[in-house]
Structures are given as C-alpha cells and as structure tokens.
Amino acid sequence: MLSARYQKALDYLYSLVDMESRHELSPEVLFDLRRMERLLEKFDNPHLKIPCVHIAGTKGKGSTAAMIASVLAESGLKTGLYTSPHLIDLTERLKIDGVDIDTEAVVEIVAELEPVVNAINARAEFGCLTTFEVLTAMAFIYFAKSGVDVQVIETGLGGRLDATNVACPEVAVITLIGLDHTGVLGSTLARIAGEKAGIIKAGSTVVSASQPAEAALVIRETCNRIGASLIEAGNRINISHRGYAASFQVFDAAGDLANYHIELPLMGSYQAANLACALASLEALVKKGCWISKSQIEKGLRKVKWPGRFQILSAQPLLIADGAHNPEAVGALLSALEDYLTCARPDISRRTLIFGTSRDKDIAGMAARLHDRFDRILLVRSDHPRAAEPEAIGREFARYGRKTEIAENVAQAVKSAMASAAHDELILVTGSLFVVGNALAGRRAEGSY
C-alpha cells in the first residue's frame, strides 16, 4: 500500500507530459534541452558536480549500466545509477550502491521540484518539462544530495535530445545500435546512430560496441569531428563464453589491463557484447585515475543485478522473463535461449510463450521469429497505455497458421501456464518490459518473487 504522500508525488509527476505513457511516440513532440538546463540551474547544476558514465544504445544499455555500477560500488565508490523504465515501482530507477531510492526521498525532492517546474512550465519558453525530464532532474539532485562519488546514467530515448544529455561524461558508452523508435529517431541505422552519438562530448572517452558498418562510421566520424577518443570494445576486449552454471554464465575476457575470469549472473550469451562494453569502460576509467582492481571487477560483475532480462523466475517449470521488444532483440533472446537450454536444461521438452508488446513496435517482425518456436502461445496486454491488443498480435501469428490463446492479463497468464505446466516445460514471458513488469508484480503478489 503506497503512502498518501508518495502517491501524491507520483500523481504530480504523471500529471506532466508523460512520453512513456503516450499512446504513440511522435516526432513532432518538442525536445529541447534548454528547459532541462533552466531547471537544473535553479538547483545549482547538480549534474555537473559528479563524475559521470553516460550510456546510450538500442540494446543492452541497461545491462551495461548495471554492470559498470556494480563494479564501481564494489571498488568502494558511492555509486548512483539512473535507468528507465521501471518494472514495478518508480523507485527502481534511482539507486545508490544497488539500493532503490526511498519513497520519502522521492516525496521530499518532488516537493522541492514542484514550484520550480510549475514556474518554468507556466512560461513554457522552450516547451513544458515532461515527466521523464523531471525524473532525470530528480536523479541528479538525489545523487548530489547523497554525496555519491560517481553516477552511471542511462539515456531514455535516443541521446542527442534526451533529457540526460545535459551530463558531461568522463566516459560515454554506445551499446549495440538497431532499428527501434524509427518514427522518432529515424528509419536508418545511420540516422539512429547520429542520435545516439549525440551524447559524445569533446575530450571524453567513447566506448562503442561492435556496430553495423553504417552505425560504426557515424560514431567514428562524430568522435573525430568533436575531439573525443574512441575505444571500439569488440577490438579491445576479447570475450570467450565458457558456458552456464545454475544461476550464472562463465566468461574469460582479455582486456588492455588484465585477463579476467567472470561469473555473470545475467543470463543470455548476448551479454558478451554488453560485458565487453562494460570492461572497456571500466578500464578507461582506470586509465583516467580511478582505482579499480581486477579482483573488484570480477567481484562486482559476480554481484550485478538487472531484473527482467533473461531472468529465471522458476526452475521447475522453467519460467524466464525477458524484455526483448523488437525483432533483433527477440532473435538474440532465442539464440541465447537455445544455448542455455542445450547447456543447462536439455530436459526441456515443451515450450509455452506468453507474449505482449506495444503498438509502436514491429509486431510482425517479432511474430515472424517466434511463431514456430513454441508449442503454445498465450497473448496478453500489459497495463501500459501503448500496449497492443492481443487480437491484433494474434493476426500476425495467424499469418503462419498459428493458433493463439488470449489471457485475461499478464499475471493470470503466468499463473495459468505455471499451474498446467510439467516440470520439464519452459514458459517464456517476453515482448515488452511492461509485460515483464506485470509478470514480476504478479509473482510478487503471490509471494513467488
């Protein structure tokens, strides 16, 4: 039960323009960093007082951020982590040393922000501040008030005009770029890469994942033009996947500064690319004078937590939740799933899919990858305003002759599938982080999470 004060703070935040809850994302929405700058000036620019690692990308940016933050905390640095969206509660977005912000701290900071935000929005000189922008300001203020030593900041959408791009990072990280939010960011990899590369600042170190050629070219040209040094993680960090244990996967990695043996509790072989970005970023920080030992890197990665991404919620039956929300991510998930099942669960004989997504996603592309991989398909609608109707999703699966079932809601779909599943059955929940969040909330209500 939420306290009345916390609920009032949430109500205020969501009374602003909430881009995440819009029925459709639109390129006509006015994005203008000047209103963020104006807001943060009123609080003495807290975002500029703390060293920053800034992370953009289409896939893997949250996992990469969580890895970096976990290692920094293990090294003894008080570490702030700002990510989005949340799975169950808004407090998940702001963490210090892995601990969510307290609801009372949210109440207090919102009370400070509200009159300033209202004054700026009344003038609307550069447009009105949005929910995400105010949440981002809240993160910077919270970290500054709490005296963190370093902050790890994940972009929300894009990079160039994202609210987080007021930061001046020591290290800017660009994870794998793919086609997503094309109506806002552009319809080509080069256009999207240009938006992501907007986080690059003069004099910073840039770490980039191994990118498609046209995206890599944009990042290289941006670094050269602006005067930033570029580290292409795939060329600098050699990753060898050694297999799976019950609750983690094993990698050997060779970097510029050390060789590492890593037990990573984030499952999915696709995490290798994120791990390379994280290691390259951490080694870049070491070269800049940040004391992080090899042992601290290995221990920090062993402790990392990032819910909703290839998260195993039950062993028998095997219940996995993953927020893959575009065809490329779904393809990577399925490949990682096959690797995991072959190594760790060869007994799996039947597969059930619980799938739901947002209307602005490539539903047809995801259905094309999923339709022939499961014995049973349950379609769901999350409680998010942009959620696609199950009937519309079902029409895409029907193109392949697949029959689907529609569940009352996500939690009910999971409960029903678990109740009827055999011990050697896989149940995969995917298609959207909002669907995964609903699944986790349902499991929590049952006392299973």
N, C-alpha and C positions, 0 to 999 in steps of 0.2 A: 504494500500500500504506500503510494507516494505521499510525502508530507504536503500539506496545503501550500507551504512556502515554495517548495520545489516545483509543484505543479503550476503555481502562478508564474514562476520564472520560465518554465517550459512554454506556457501559453504565450508569454510575451515574445520569446524567441521565434515561435512558429507563427506569430501574428505578422511578422515581417515577410518580405518576399522570399519564399522558400523554394529555391530552384530544384532541390532534390525531390520535392513533392509535387512539382508541376506535372500536369498530365502529359505534356510533351516538352522536351527541351527545345528552345528556339534560338536560332542565330540572331534574331532581332533584339534579344534582350541586351540591354546596355551594360557591358562590362567595362568598368573604369576604375583603375587602381587609385585614382586621386581621392576617392571617398574613403578608401581604407587608410591612405596616408593621412588624411584630415582627421580621421577618428583616432589613429594611434598617436598623432601629435598631441592630442588632448591628454594622453596618458604618458607623455614624455618618452615616446618611441621605445617601448619595452622590447620590441623585436630586434632592435639593433644592439642591444646590450649583452646578448648571449651568443656565443659561437653556434653556428647552425650547420646542419647537414640537410639539404633540401632535395626532395626526391619526386620526380615525375616519371611518367611512363604509362603504357596501356595495360601491361600485365606485370604482376609481381612487385609493384612498388610498395604495397603494404607489407608483404613478407620481407622484402629487403629492409624496409624501415624498422620492422620488429627485430630483425637480426642485428642490425647496427646498434639499435638502442639497448638491446640485451647485453651486448659486449661492452658498450660504454659504461653501463651500470655495473657490470662485473669488474670493470677496471677501477672502480671507486669514484667515478664521476657521477654526480647527481644529474640524472638524465630525464629530460622531458620528451614525450612522444605524442605527436598530434596526428591522428589518422581519421579517415572517414570512408564510408558511412559507419554508423554503429550497427550492431546486430540486434541488441535487445534494448539497451539504455544509452542515452546520450553521454553519460559519464565515461563510457568506454573510449571516447575519442581523445580524452586528455589523460595522460598517465605520467607519473613520475616514478622512476625505478620500477616500472611494471604495475604500479598501483593506480587504479582509477581515481579521478578527482572525486572528492566527497560532495554529496548533494548540497550541503550547506555552503561549501565554497562556490558552487555554481550560483546559489541564491545571492551570495554577497557580491560576486563580480557582476552579475546581471544588474543588481541594484545600482552599482557604480556606472555601468554602461548605459542604462536605460535613458537617463536625461540627456546624455551627450548624443546618443543615437537619435533620439527624438528631435533634438535641435538640428542635427545635420539633415535628417530626412525632411524636416519642415521646410528647409531651404532647397533641398534636392538639387544643389548646384551641379552635381555630377551624377545625378540619379540617386535613388534611395538605397541605403545599405540593406543587404539581404541577410537572411538567417545564417548562411554559411560564412559571410564576411564577419558578422558579429561573433560567431563561434570561433573563428580564426583569431580575432582580436582577443577574445576571452583566453585562448590558449597562450598567446604571447604575454598577456597580463599575468595569468596564473603562474607561468614559468618564472617570470621576473620576480613576482612577489615571493615565490617559494625558494628563490636563490639557486636555481638549477645551474649547473656548470656548462651544459651543452643541451641543445634542443634538436630533435630529429623531426622534420616537418614534411608530411606527405601532401602533395597537391590534391585538390579535389577534382577539377576538370581542366585538362589541358596543361597550361603552365604560364604562358605569356601574360594572360589577363586573369589568372587565378588569384584569389584573394591572398594566398600565401606568398605571392611573388613580390611582396614588399621586403622579404628577407634578403640578406646579403650573405650567402653561404660560404663557409670555408671549402666545402665540397658539395658540388651539385651532381646528382645521380640521375641518369635517364635509363630506366629499365626497358625491357623489350617493347617496341612500338608496333601496334597493329591497327586495323581499321575498327574504330569504335567512336561513338558520338560523332559520326561523319556529318550530320546536319549542322553541327556547331563548329567542329574543328577542321572540317574539310574532307573531301572524298578520296584523297590520295595519301599514300604514306609520306610523301614529301611535305604536303601541307600540314599533316598532323605532326610530323617531326619538327616543323618550323614552330608550331605552337608549344610543343614540349621543350624545345631548345630555348624558349623564351626565359627559362629560369637561369640560363648561363649568364654570369656576371664577369666583368673584366677582372683579371687577377685571380679568379677562383680556379680550383682544380675540378675538372669534369670527369666523371666516371660513367661510361656508357656500356650497356650490354652489347653483345654481338647483334647487330641490327641488319634488317634487309638493306640491300645496297643503296637504294634511294634515300632511305632514312639516315644511314650512316654518313652519306655525303653531306646532307644538310647539317648534321651535328659537327662534322669536321670543319665545314666552311664557316659555321657560326663561331666556333672556337677561334679560328684563325682571324676572323674579322673583328671579334670583340677583344681578343687578347687573353684567352683562357687556355690552360694546359689540359690536354685530353689524354685520358687513360682508357683504352678500349679493353674492358675486363676480359673478354674472351681470348685476347692475345697475351695478357699478362698473368692470368691465373689459370693454371692447368688443373681441371677438376676430373677426378676419377670416381665413378659411382661404384661402391663396393657391395651394395645390396641392402636388405632390410632386416631389422630385428622386429620384435613385437611392437614397439612404440616409437621407433626412430629409424632413420636410414643412415648409412655409413658412407662417408666420402673421404678420400685422400685428396689434398689440394697442395699445389706448389705455387707459392707466390714469389714476389720480389724479395721479401724479407725472411721467409721461413717456409718450411713444409709443415702441413697441418693434418692431423687425424681428427675428423669431425663426426660426431654423432648428433644428427639433427632431428629433433622431434617434429619437424614439419615434413609431412609425407609428400610423396609425388616426385618422380625423377626430374620433373621440370624445375624443381627448386635448385637444381645445379646452376642454372643461369643466374638466379637470384643470389645464390651463395657467392658466385664469382663477383658479382657487383658489390656485395657486402664486404667481402675480403679486400677487394681493390680499394674500396672507400676507407676501410679501417687502416690499411697500410698507408694510404695517402695521408690520413690524419697523423699516423706515427711519424711520417716524414716531415710533417708540419710541426712536430714537437710534442704531440700528445703521447703520453707514456701508456702504451697498451702492450702487454706481453703476449707471447704465443700462447701461454697457458690460459691467460684471461680470455683470449679469443676463442679457444677451444671450449672453455667452461661456459662462457657467455652464450655460445651457439647451442650448447647442450641444454641450456635453460630456456631458450626462446619459446614464446607462446604467441600463436596467431590463430585464433578460433575461426572456424568456418571455411578453412582452406584444406581440403583433403583431411578433414577432421574425423577420426574414428570415434564414434559415439557409443558403439556397442560391438563386442566381439562375436557374440552368438545370439541371434543372427548378426551378421556383419553390417553395421549401419554407418555409412560415410556421408558427410555433408561437405559440399564444395560449392563456392560461389561463382563458378565459371558462367559467364554471361554473354559470350559471343562465340562464333564457330571456332576461332583459333584456340580460345581457352578450353572449349569443350574437347577439341581434338587433343590438346595437351593432357587434359584430365583423363581421357580414355586411354591414351598411351601409357600414362603413369599408372593407371588402374590395372592395366594388363601386366605391367612389370611387377606391381605389388602382389597381385593375386598369384602370379607364377612363382614368385619367391617365397611369399609368406602364407598364402591361403589357397593352395592348389585344390583344396577340398570343395571350394565353391562350385555348386552345380546349377544354381538357378539365380536369376538376376531380376530385380524389380527396380524400376525407375520412377521416382517422384519428381516431376518437372513442372516448373513455372518460371515465367520471365516477365520482362517489362515490354510494353507495346512498342517502344522505340528501338528494340533490339532486333537482330536478324534471326527471327524465329525460324524461317525456312531453312537457313543455313545450319542452325543447331539441330533441327529435326533431321536434316539430311545425314548428320553424323551419328545421331542417337538411335534412329528408328529400328535398326537391325541388331542392336547390341543387347536387348533386354527381352525377357520373356513376358513381362507385364509392365504396362505403362500407366501410371496414375498422374493425372494432370490437376494442377492446383492453381489457385490465385492467392498471392500474398495479400496482406492488408495495406500494401502501398498504393497510392493513387495512380501510379503509372503502370500497375500490374495489368498484364494481358489477360483477357478472358480465356478460360480453359477451352471453350468451344472453338475459339479462333486458333489456338495452338493445336487442337485436335485435327483441324482441317489440314494442317501441314503434315502431320503424321499419316493422315488418311491418304495422302498422295502416294504413299508407299504401301498402301493396303494394310496399315497397322490399325488395329482396334485399340482404343484407349478408354480408360475409365476417368470419371471426374469425381474428385473428392470434395467434401463439404468445405474443408480448409486444410492448411498445411499440417497443423498439429494432428488433426483427425486422420489424415492420410498416413502419417508416420505411425500413429498408434495402431491403425488398422493393419498396415503392412507388417509391423512387428508382431502383432498378435497371430497372424496367419502364417508367418514365415517359418521355415525349417531352420535348423541350426547351421546348415551348410548353404544358406541363402545370403546373397548380397542385396542390400537396399541402398540405393544411391539417391541422395537429395541434391538437386542442382538446378542451374538455370538463372539464379539471381541471389545476390547476398541478402535481399529482403526475404526471399523464400527460406534461405538457410537460417536467417534470424528468427523467423516464425517457428521453424523446426526446433531451434535451440530453446526458444521461450516455452514451447510446448513440453519439451523434455524437462526443463527446469520446473515447470508447474507439476509434473509428475514425480519430481524428486529424482530424475534419472540423469540430470546434468548439473 
